[in-house]
Amino acid sequence: MGEEEIKKITSLAVEEAINKTLATLGLNPNDVYETQADMAYLRNLRKGSEDVARKIKTSVISLLIPTALYLLWLALKNEIVK
């Protein structure tokens, strides 16, 4: 076996393994643009979910801090009035 033949066999084996792995993941190895579009959609979905989570956390924190300060103010006011 020559070096060229070994490279050809290796290349075919690697290509087959990659195609099989992509097919197992549910991706079409023959349509690169569709796979790229799927990955871009998933990336946008993930970023959108992260943005929503960040906004919810910000809303909860901006609700809790003034509430805690108000309760502290009421407690101090009740202590002063007594």
N, C-alpha and C positions, 0 to 999 in steps of 0.2 A: 504494500500500500504506500502510495506516495503522499507527500505532504498536502498537495492540492486535494486529493481524494479525502483525506482525513478532515481537512477544513470544510469540504462540502458536506460530508456526513455530519459533522458537528453542527454546522449551520442549520441543516435540515432538522436535526434533533432539537436544537434550541428553539427554532421557529415553531415546531410542533408542540413543544412544551408550553411556550408562551400562548399559542392559540388555544390550547386545551385549558390553560389556567384562566384566560379571559372568558372563554365559553362557560367555564364553571362559575365564574362571577356574574354571568348573565350579560356579558358585553360581546358585541359583534366584532371580532378581530378584523373582518374584511371591510368594515365601514368606519374608518377612522374619524370622519367628521361627525357622525352620529354619536360616537363614543365621547368625543370632545364636547359636543353639545350637552350630553348627559352629565358629564363632569362639571361643566359650567353651571348647569341648572342646580346640581347638588351643592356646589359652592355658594351660589346665591341663596339657596334655601338655608344653608347653615349660617351664613352671615345675617340673614333676616331673623332667624331664630335667636342668634346672639344679641342682635339689636333689641328685640322685644324683651329678652331677659334683662338686659341692661336697663331699659326704660322702666320695667316693673320694679327692679331693685331700687332705682333712683326714686320712683314714686313712693315706695314703702318707706325708704329712709327719710324722704322729705315730709312724710306724714308722721313718722314716729318722733322725730326730733322736736318739732313744735308741740306735739302732744305731751312729751315728757317735760318740756320746759313749762308748759301750762300747768301740769300737775304739780311740779315743783313750786311754781308761783302760788298755787292755791294752798299748798301745804304751808309755805312760809307766811302767807297772808293769814291763815287760820291760827298759826302760832303767835303772830304779832297781835291779833285781835283778842286772844285769850288773855 
